[in-house]
Amino acid sequence: MIFAIDIGTTRVKAALFDDNGTCLGLDASDLSISEQNSFREIDARLWLGALAELARKLVVGAGRDGTRATEPLRAIVVSGNGPTILPIDARGEPLAPAITWLDRRAQRESEEASAALRYPLDAAFNLPKILWLRRNMPSLYRRAARFLSCPEFVIGRLTGEWTTCLPNQGYTRIVWDMAAIGALGLDAEKFPRFAGIGAIVGQVSASASAEFGLPARVPVVMGGPDFFASLLGTATVAPGRTCDKGGTSEGINLCSAKDTGDVGALLVMPHLVEPYFNISGVISTSGAAVSWFKDAFLPSKSYDDYYAMAATAAPGASGLVFLPYLAGERSPHWDPDARGTFLGLGLHHDLAALGRAVLEGTAFAMREVLDVMESAGARVEDMRATGLPSRSPVWNQIKADITGKRVMVSSFSEPELAGCFAIASWAVGDAPNLAAAAERVFVPARVYEPNPATAVLYDELYSIYLEGYRKLASLFPAVAGLQRRLGLSRPSAGEEEP
């Protein structure tokens, strides 16, 4: 058996798999993030508590029914959100809350580090956050024995081995390397050794066995950042395949045979599967837009009620176009001042039309990202939808119709955990490579083909969508500035969809 754990931003999920990849048990534990101004923090002990709870539910009880008692636990694999930075002491205890990937406090440090290193570092990356701690909390910086990200901390508590996940050399800018540490004057001993995805970091220690109820001496595998796990869980391991990781925001990751360069503000990095590349873009508020609409206009209804209502409106929402920029926009505009807009609102529109326009607007944003990828020479064949949004047939069909790409939904609802299983099965020798392991775990349950009857209509509306942003972009800073002065502006949303 393999025990897989994925630590999301607001939820920890875990599954127990048999050696063939059949899920024997699945559960989750919710987390709470502290939000204050631009700070987005979490108590890392919550990760440990969730692990103990899920291990008790899924692993400790395994075999009590007599059907799985003879199957040993062969590996534990952990993936998690990031870039998230946590300072710990020499005993492995957190010294302060973890600074999550949503946190934007290190903007000044990111600009200074970018200038010093002569390549761009976003404020969400690891080094700017650590520089912020050194500048603003010097005593904490001095006391920190190590800086870790989310899955590395949990793996370290399980094994006593402290590492930093480096998927491959292409990711040193997001993580760190010794040259950058030296150039920025940071203390090298605070940065643990590297471990690749699929590396067996160590074994469950006796103390961790007592703390978490897991068997001692079981190998613990590095799962790394959760978006890598989702790529593997959707078998996005061959050129043309695209993982649509749905949530509060929408992560679009394309496996490409071509290095397109960072065109159109999309990020291009080496793929886990050589010799390919991963082209990624992020839409800030997709699921968040749906949540906003439901909570504002259908507060007593469920999400299923919302989707059913939207399905009653005709494609094109009676000529209504929604720009889903409720908290700025990332790819491909990277415009923090962009704001949500209904274009074409008239007396003939009802709630069903508005609700459908919101769903269509998120799909237009996805099409724009895919268009940038293809204009740079990449090829997009299909999309593999994940997350809670993928459970909505109407939303999936809208995505297929607007993008013109086949949308596939996995038979297993948690691609990050499926990807973790693929990583662990490769690590213990059950698969010859990561690509083969990924192909085993992805089995489509539903396939949504584009409807040619709506193509002309959606092409016209998409043109309006693109022109709408272009013509309103000059007004957005004034609107956003006014909202900030009124204390109404909120930061960009995160990854989880209700």
DOMI-137378 format. One record per residue (C-alpha): y, x, z. Coordinates in steps of 0.1 Angstrom, whole numbers, padded with zeros to 4 digits, always signed. Layout:
<rs>
YXZ ...
</rs>
This chain:
<rs>
+0000+0000+0000 +0036+0010-0006 +0065-0001+0016 +0098-0003-0003 +0132-0007+0013 +0165-0012-0005 +0197-0011+0016 +0224-0032-0002 +0260-0036+0008 +0254-0068+0028 +0216-0071+0029 +0186-0050+0035 +0155-0060+0014 +0120-0048+0018 +0086-0055+0002 +0051-0045+0007 +0031-0038-0025 -0005-0031-0031 -0014-0002-0053 -0013-0024-0084 +0022-0035-0078 +0014-0069-0065 +0039-0080-0038 +0021-0088-0006 +0052-0096+0014 +0090-0098+0009 +0118-0103+0034 +0155-0095+0039 +0179-0089+0068 +0217-0096+0065 +0243-0070+0073 +0280-0073+0084 +0307-0051+0070 +0340-0044+0089 +0370-0051+0066 +0405-0040+0076 +0432-0033+0051 +0416-0010+0025 +0389+0001+0049 +0353-0011+0043 +0330+0002+0069 +0296-0005+0084 +0278+0006+0116 +0248+0026+0102 +0227+0015+0132 +0225-0019+0115 +0205-0002+0088 +0181+0011+0114 +0178-0023+0131 +0171-0040+0098 +0144-0015+0090 +0127-0020+0123 +0128-0058+0119 +0114-0057+0083 +0088-0032+0092 +0076-0054+0121 +0074-0085+0098 +0059-0068+0067 +0039-0038+0078 +0029-0042+0114 +0013-0076+0106 -0004-0064+0074 -0041-0069+0075 -0041-0093+0104 -0055-0119+0081 -0084-0096+0072 -0075-0093+0035 -0056-0061+0036 -0069-0042+0066 -0087-0016+0046 -0057-0006+0025 -0037+0023+0041 +0000+0027+0038 +0003+0054+0012 +0041+0058+0010 +0075+0045+0022 +0104+0046-0003 +0140+0040+0005 +0169+0033-0019 +0204+0023-0009 +0240+0016-0018 +0266+0043-0025 +0286+0064-0027 +0287+0057+0011 +0295+0085+0035 +0283+0088+0071 +0291+0117+0096 +0262+0124+0120 +0257+0148+0149 +0230+0174+0152 +0206+0148+0166 +0211+0125+0137 +0232+0100+0155 +0262+0084+0137 +0296+0097+0149 +0316+0069+0133 +0310+0039+0110 +0299+0047+0074 +0326+0046+0048 +0311+0023+0022 +0314+0026-0016 +0339-0003-0016 +0364+0017+0006 +0395+0029-0013 +0413+0048+0015 +0408+0082-0002 +0430+0076-0032 +0454+0105-0023 +0425+0128-0017 +0408+0119-0050 +0439+0128-0069 +0443+0161-0051 +0406+0170-0055 +0407+0160-0092 +0436+0184-0097 +0420+0212-0078 +0386+0209-0096 +0400+0199-0130 +0378+0169-0134 +0382+0133-0122 +0369+0122-0089 +0372+0085-0080 +0383+0075-0045 +0349+0060-0040 +0331+0093-0045 +0318+0114-0016 +0341+0144-0016 +0374+0124-0015 +0361+0105+0015 +0351+0136+0034 +0385+0152+0026 +0401+0120+0040 +0381+0125+0072 +0392+0161+0075 +0428+0152+0071 +0430+0121+0092 +0402+0126+0117 +0400+0164+0121 +0381+0162+0154 +0354+0140+0139 +0352+0163+0109 +0346+0193+0132 +0320+0175+0153 +0300+0163+0122 +0269+0183+0117 +0262+0167+0084 +0275+0142+0059 +0250+0118+0044 +0249+0088+0022 +0230+0056+0030 +0194+0061+0020 +0194+0097+0030 +0204+0088+0066 +0175+0063+0069 +0150+0088+0053 +0163+0114+0077 +0157+0092+0107 +0122+0085+0095 +0113+0121+0089 +0137+0144+0107 +0145+0160+0073 +0181+0158+0062 +0187+0158+0024 +0212+0147-0002 +0199+0128-0032 +0209+0144-0065 +0193+0124-0094 +0199+0152-0118 +0225+0179-0124 +0247+0155-0142 +0256+0137-0110 +0271+0166-0091 +0306+0153-0097 +0298+0120-0079 +0278+0138-0051 +0289+0175-0047 +0280+0210-0055 +0286+0243-0038 +0314+0253-0062 +0333+0222-0054 +0327+0225-0017 +0340+0261-0018 +0371+0252-0039 +0381+0224-0015 +0376+0246+0016 +0349+0224+0031 +0321+0237+0054 +0290+0242+0033 +0266+0238+0063 +0277+0202+0067 +0261+0194+0033 +0223+0190+0033 +0200+0204+0006 +0193+0184-0025 +0163+0161-0031 +0156+0144-0064 +0146+0108-0069 +0108+0106-0063 +0108+0137-0041 +0086+0134-0010 +0111+0144+0017 +0087+0144+0046 +0065+0123+0067 +0071+0096+0093 +0076+0114+0126 +0060+0105+0159 +0094+0094+0173 +0102+0073+0141 +0067+0057+0144 +0075+0046+0179 +0110+0034+0169 +0102+0015+0138 +0065+0006+0143 +0055+0024+0112 +0023+0046+0110 +0030+0083+0116 +0025+0109+0090 +0030+0085+0060 +0049+0102+0032 +0086+0091+0028 +0099+0092-0008 +0135+0095-0019 +0145+0063-0038 +0182+0073-0042 +0211+0051-0053 +0200+0015-0057 +0213+0012-0092 +0187+0037-0103 +0160+0016-0087 +0173-0015-0106 +0171+0005-0139 +0135+0013-0132 +0127-0022-0119 +0139-0037-0152 +0123-0009-0173 +0157+0001-0187 +0140+0033-0198 +0142+0032-0236 +0172+0033-0259 +0188-0001-0265 +0177-0017-0232 +0204-0028-0209 +0202-0037-0172 +0226-0065-0162 +0228-0061-0124 +0244-0093-0113 +0261-0100-0080 +0296-0103-0067 +0304-0078-0094 +0284-0071-0126 +0269-0037-0134 +0261-0031-0170 +0239-0001-0177 +0226+0009-0211 +0199+0034-0219 +0211+0053-0249 +0198+0080-0271 +0234+0091-0278 +0259+0107-0255 +0290+0087-0265 +0314+0104-0241 +0334+0084-0215 +0349+0062-0242 +0367+0030-0232 +0366+0039-0195 +0329+0036-0194 +0309+0063-0176 +0282+0083-0194 +0257+0102-0173 +0222+0117-0180 +0195+0091-0176 +0166+0096-0152 +0144+0096-0182 +0150+0126-0204 +0165+0130-0230 +0184+0098-0227 +0218+0088-0213 +0230+0060-0191 +0262+0043-0202 +0276+0021-0175 +0305-0003-0170 +0313-0026-0140 +0330-0060-0141 +0347-0066-0108 +0344-0103-0102 +0316-0121-0120 +0296-0137-0092 +0328-0136-0071 +0345-0158-0096 +0317-0183-0094 +0318-0182-0056 +0356-0187-0057 +0353-0218-0079 +0325-0234-0060 +0341-0229-0026 +0375-0240-0038 +0365-0271-0059 +0330-0280-0049 +0328-0269-0012 +0301-0294-0003 +0279-0286-0033 +0252-0260-0038 +0252-0234-0065 +0225-0253-0083 +0248-0284-0083 +0276-0262-0098 +0253-0249-0126 +0241-0285-0133 +0277-0297-0135 +0287-0268-0158 +0257-0276-0181 +0272-0311-0188 +0302-0295-0205 +0300-0286-0241 +0299-0249-0252 +0334-0236-0254 +0346-0257-0224 +0367-0279-0247 +0388-0249-0258 +0394-0234-0223 +0392-0196-0219 +0390-0180-0184 +0399-0144-0177 +0378-0135-0147 +0401-0109-0132 +0403-0123-0096 +0406-0089-0080 +0417-0067-0108 +0393-0054-0134 +0373-0023-0138 +0355-0017-0171 +0368-0013-0197 +0404-0018-0185 +0405-0002-0151 +0435-0024-0143 +0439-0032-0106 +0468-0055-0113 +0449-0078-0137 +0447-0114-0125 +0425-0144-0133 +0439-0169-0158 +0429-0202-0174 +0441-0202-0210 +0445-0235-0228 +0442-0258-0197 +0450-0294-0207 +0449-0329-0194 +0415-0335-0211 +0398-0308-0190 +0377-0318-0160 +0359-0299-0133 +0328-0295-0155 +0348-0278-0182 +0366-0255-0157 +0333-0246-0141 +0317-0238-0175 +0348-0218-0185 +0343-0196-0155 +0307-0188-0165 +0318-0182-0201 +0346-0159-0190 +0322-0136-0172 +0301-0135-0203 +0331-0126-0224 +0338-0097-0200 +0302-0086-0205 +0306-0088-0243 +0337-0067-0242 +0318-0039-0223 +0289-0041-0247 +0313-0040-0277 +0329-0008-0264 +0294+0007-0260 +0284-0002-0295 +0318+0009-0310 +0311+0043-0296 +0278+0045-0315 +0253+0032-0289 +0228+0005-0297 +0223-0026-0275 +0191-0045-0281 +0187-0067-0251 +0198-0074-0215 +0176-0075-0185 +0192-0098-0159 +0189-0092-0122 +0203-0105-0090 +0208-0141-0079 +0228-0150-0110 +0197-0144-0131 +0181-0174-0115 +0206-0198-0133 +0192-0208-0167 +0226-0221-0179 +0243-0189-0170 +0216-0168-0187 +0219-0189-0219 +0257-0186-0219 +0253-0148-0216 +0229-0147-0245 +0250-0170-0267 +0283-0152-0261 +0270-0116-0263 +0245-0123-0291 +0218-0104-0272 +0185-0115-0259 +0185-0120-0221 +0153-0113-0202 +0146-0123-0166 +0118-0105-0146 +0089-0124-0131 +0097-0105-0098 +0130-0114-0083 +0140-0081-0067 +0143-0053-0093 +0155-0027-0069 +0123-0031-0049 +0102-0031-0080 +0120+0001-0090 +0113+0016-0056 +0076+0008-0061 +0078+0026-0095 +0094+0056-0079 +0068+0058-0051 +0038+0052-0074 +0050+0082-0095 +0055+0102-0064 +0020+0097-0051 +0005+0104-0086 -0004+0069-0098 +0018+0072-0129 +0024+0102-0152 +0062+0098-0152 +0090+0075-0142 +0092+0057-0175 +0055+0048-0174 +0058+0036-0138 +0088+0014-0148 +0070-0002-0177 +0042-0013-0153 +0066-0032-0130 +0087-0052-0155 +0071-0084-0167 +0095-0109-0183 +0092-0145-0169 +0119-0160-0191 +0136-0149-0224 +0168-0165-0236 +0176-0161-0273 +0211-0164-0286 +0218-0198-0301 +0232-0193-0337 +0248-0227-0336 +0274-0216-0311 +0281-0182-0326 +0312-0191-0347 +0328-0210-0318 +0322-0182-0293 +0335-0156-0317 +0368-0175-0320 +0371-0180-0282 +0362-0143-0276 +0391-0133-0299 +0414-0154-0278 +0399-0138-0246 +0407-0103-0259 +0442-0112-0271 +0449-0131-0238 +0445-0099-0218 +0465-0078-0242 +0495-0102-0241 +0494-0108-0204 +0488-0072-0193 +0525-0065-0191 +0530-0095-0167 +0502-0087-0144 +0519-0059-0124 +0548-0082-0115 +0524-0110-0104 +0502-0086-0084 +0533-0070-0068 +0546-0104-0057 +0511-0113-0042 +0510-0080-0023 +0545-0086-0008 +0533-0121+0002 +0502-0106+0018 +0479-0125-0006 +0463-0097-0025 +0427-0088-0019 +0407-0057-0029 +0381-0056-0056 +0349-0073-0048 +0316-0058-0041 +0280-0062-0053 +0264-0092-0035 +0264-0127-0049 +0260-0156-0025 
</rs>
